[in-house]
Amino acid sequence: MQRIKNVTALRQSLATGQREFRLLLGDGYIYSRKTVTPCSDGRFKIVNHIDDSVQRLTGRQLYTRSNIGKAMRLGSFLAVPPENY
């Protein structure tokens, strides 16, 4: 699993076809599953699997309207290979 530490790394990961991510909670004992896809306007479409909610956010909004930005800063946002999801 690859740690995603910023929006640039997220975009690079998405460019390789990566779509499945985990946001680690509780010191990594549990996680929140996310599917992230790039939108044509530069935003990110995020499916939060815990409640099937969908968000479309800019890179800046990841830090202000979701917990993904904080997780990236803390090193707890991971790209997960499909076979491990």
Contacts in CASP RR format, 6 or more apart in sequence:
PFRMAT RR
TARGET T0000
AUTHOR 0000-0000-0000
METHOD contacts of the structure
MODEL  1
MQRIKNVTALRQSLATGQREFRLLLGDGYIYSRKTVTPCSDGRFKIVNHI
DDSVQRLTGRQLYTRSNIGKAMRLGSFLAVPPENY
1 22 0 8 1.000
1 78 0 8 1.000
1 79 0 8 1.000
1 80 0 8 1.000
1 81 0 8 1.000
1 84 0 8 1.000
2 13 0 8 1.000
2 18 0 8 1.000
2 78 0 8 1.000
2 79 0 8 1.000
3 75 0 8 1.000
3 76 0 8 1.000
3 77 0 8 1.000
3 78 0 8 1.000
3 79 0 8 1.000
4 10 0 8 1.000
4 13 0 8 1.000
4 21 0 8 1.000
4 72 0 8 1.000
4 75 0 8 1.000
4 77 0 8 1.000
4 78 0 8 1.000
4 79 0 8 1.000
5 72 0 8 1.000
5 73 0 8 1.000
5 75 0 8 1.000
5 77 0 8 1.000
6 72 0 8 1.000
7 59 0 8 1.000
7 62 0 8 1.000
7 72 0 8 1.000
9 72 0 8 1.000
10 36 0 8 1.000
10 44 0 8 1.000
10 62 0 8 1.000
10 72 0 8 1.000
10 77 0 8 1.000
11 38 0 8 1.000
13 79 0 8 1.000
14 36 0 8 1.000
14 37 0 8 1.000
14 38 0 8 1.000
14 44 0 8 1.000
18 79 0 8 1.000
19 35 0 8 1.000
19 36 0 8 1.000
19 37 0 8 1.000
20 33 0 8 1.000
20 34 0 8 1.000
20 35 0 8 1.000
20 79 0 8 1.000
20 80 0 8 1.000
20 81 0 8 1.000
20 82 0 8 1.000
20 85 0 8 1.000
21 33 0 8 1.000
21 34 0 8 1.000
21 35 0 8 1.000
21 36 0 8 1.000
21 77 0 8 1.000
21 78 0 8 1.000
21 79 0 8 1.000
21 80 0 8 1.000
22 31 0 8 1.000
22 32 0 8 1.000
22 33 0 8 1.000
22 34 0 8 1.000
22 77 0 8 1.000
22 78 0 8 1.000
22 80 0 8 1.000
23 31 0 8 1.000
23 32 0 8 1.000
23 34 0 8 1.000
23 67 0 8 1.000
23 68 0 8 1.000
23 71 0 8 1.000
23 76 0 8 1.000
23 77 0 8 1.000
23 78 0 8 1.000
24 30 0 8 1.000
24 31 0 8 1.000
24 71 0 8 1.000
24 76 0 8 1.000
24 77 0 8 1.000
24 78 0 8 1.000
25 31 0 8 1.000
25 32 0 8 1.000
25 76 0 8 1.000
28 76 0 8 1.000
32 48 0 8 1.000
32 49 0 8 1.000
32 50 0 8 1.000
33 48 0 8 1.000
33 49 0 8 1.000
33 50 0 8 1.000
33 85 0 8 1.000
34 46 0 8 1.000
34 47 0 8 1.000
34 48 0 8 1.000
34 49 0 8 1.000
34 68 0 8 1.000
35 46 0 8 1.000
35 47 0 8 1.000
35 49 0 8 1.000
36 44 0 8 1.000
36 45 0 8 1.000
36 46 0 8 1.000
36 47 0 8 1.000
37 44 0 8 1.000
37 45 0 8 1.000
38 44 0 8 1.000
38 45 0 8 1.000
39 45 0 8 1.000
39 56 0 8 1.000
42 58 0 8 1.000
43 56 0 8 1.000
43 57 0 8 1.000
43 58 0 8 1.000
43 59 0 8 1.000
43 61 0 8 1.000
44 56 0 8 1.000
44 57 0 8 1.000
44 58 0 8 1.000
44 59 0 8 1.000
44 62 0 8 1.000
45 54 0 8 1.000
45 55 0 8 1.000
45 56 0 8 1.000
46 54 0 8 1.000
46 55 0 8 1.000
46 56 0 8 1.000
46 57 0 8 1.000
46 66 0 8 1.000
46 68 0 8 1.000
47 53 0 8 1.000
47 54 0 8 1.000
48 54 0 8 1.000
48 55 0 8 1.000
55 65 0 8 1.000
55 66 0 8 1.000
57 65 0 8 1.000
57 66 0 8 1.000
62 68 0 8 1.000
62 69 0 8 1.000
62 72 0 8 1.000
63 69 0 8 1.000
63 70 0 8 1.000
68 77 0 8 1.000
69 77 0 8 1.000
71 77 0 8 1.000
END
